[in-house]
């Protein structure tokens, strides 16, 4: 897993498309969990915002956003919900014909990788964070 530790910036400005580039240190592993810095002050450009939803904690866990990221790859992103929750992003081969972001209710109140279901449905985990949502 690669994570970014960005320069100080407004997440709201980023979400609204008012920031389209930023500098960040690049880490091999999670920058808050002992990852190793591999690049310093890299420049990143935002080409497209593919998910911009508010976090609302009153919903139960188990909802995922299904997003067509490229012609070949879709993302399955857990909607952070009531605690304890988790932040999870999975990738899978995409066959979607539309670019709609769909919110899908599942029975998975725990990270999919922990349940072993990713193998059955051909998903690769890109990111998982649980400690910040307890």
C-alpha positions in Angstrom: 0.0 0.0 0.0 1.2 3.5 -0.8 -0.2 6.5 1.1 0.3 10.3 0.8 1.0 12.8 3.6 0.0 16.0 1.9 1.0 19.6 2.6 -1.5 21.5 4.7 -4.6 22.1 2.6 -8.3 22.5 2.9 -10.1 19.2 2.3 -13.3 21.2 1.6 -11.5 23.2 -1.2 -10.1 19.9 -2.5 -13.6 18.3 -2.5 -15.1 21.4 -4.3 -12.4 21.2 -7.0 -10.8 24.5 -6.0 -7.5 22.7 -5.4 -6.3 20.7 -8.4 -2.7 20.0 -7.4 -0.8 19.6 -4.2 2.6 18.5 -2.8 2.8 15.4 -0.6 5.4 13.0 0.8 4.9 9.4 -0.5 5.0 6.5 1.9 5.4 2.8 1.4 2.7 1.7 3.9 0.4 3.9 6.0 2.1 7.2 6.9 0.4 7.2 10.3 1.2 3.5 11.0 5.0 3.2 10.6 5.2 3.5 6.8 8.5 4.4 5.3 8.8 7.7 3.4 10.1 6.9 -0.1 9.6 10.4 -1.8 9.5 13.9 -0.4 7.4 16.8 -1.7 6.1 15.0 -4.8 3.7 17.0 -7.0 0.2 15.5 -7.5 -2.5 16.6 -10.0 -6.2 15.9 -9.6 -7.6 14.8 -13.0 -11.1 13.8 -11.8 -12.9 13.6 -8.5 -14.7 10.3 -8.6 -16.3 10.3 -5.1 -17.3 13.3 -3.1 -19.8 12.3 -0.4 -20.3 13.5 3.2 -19.6 11.1 6.0 -22.7 10.6 8.0 -22.3 8.4 11.1 -26.0 7.5 11.7 -26.1 4.7 9.1 -25.2 1.1 9.9 -22.0 -0.4 8.3 -22.4 -2.5 5.2 -23.0 0.2 2.5 -20.4 0.4 -0.3 -20.0 2.9 -3.2 -19.5 1.1 -6.5 -17.5 3.3 -8.8 -16.2 2.9 -12.3 -12.6 4.4 -12.0 -11.3 3.4 -15.5 -12.5 1.3 -18.3 -10.8 -1.7 -16.7 -11.1 -1.1 -13.0 -14.0 -0.4 -10.6 -13.7 0.6 -7.0 -15.8 -0.7 -4.1 -15.5 1.9 -1.3 -17.0 1.3 2.1 -19.2 4.2 3.4 -17.9 5.1 6.8 -20.8 4.7 9.3 -21.6 4.4 13.0 -18.7 3.2 15.1 -17.0 0.9 15.1 -16.5 1.4 11.4 -13.8 1.1 8.8 -12.4 2.8 5.7 -11.9 0.3 2.9 -11.2 0.5 -0.8 -11.2 -2.5 -3.0 -10.5 -2.8 -6.8 -12.1 -5.3 -9.2 -12.2 -5.9 -13.0 -14.8 -3.5 -14.3 -17.7 -4.4 -16.6 -20.0 -1.5 -15.8 -21.4 0.3 -18.8 -22.1 3.6 -17.0 -20.2 6.0 -14.8 -22.8 6.3 -12.1 -21.7 6.0 -8.5 -24.0 3.5 -7.0 -24.6 3.0 -3.2 -25.0 -0.7 -2.6 -26.3 -2.3 0.7 -24.5 -5.5 1.6 -24.6 -7.8 4.6 -20.9 -7.1 5.3 -20.6 -5.0 8.5 -16.9 -5.9 8.7 -14.1 -5.4 6.1 -14.6 -7.7 3.2 -10.9 -9.0 3.3 -11.4 -10.1 6.9 -14.4 -12.2 5.8 -12.4 -13.8 3.0 -15.1 -12.9 0.5 -12.7 -10.9 -1.8 -11.4 -14.1 -3.4 -14.9 -15.3 -4.3 -15.7 -11.9 -6.0 -12.3 -11.2 -7.5 -11.4 -8.1 -5.5 -8.0 -6.7 -4.5 -7.8 -4.6 -1.3 -6.1 -1.2 -1.9 -6.7 0.3 1.5 -8.0 -0.5 4.9 -8.1 1.6 8.0 -9.9 0.5 11.2 -8.1 2.3 14.1 -9.4 5.8 13.3 -13.1 4.6 13.4 -13.4 2.8 16.8 
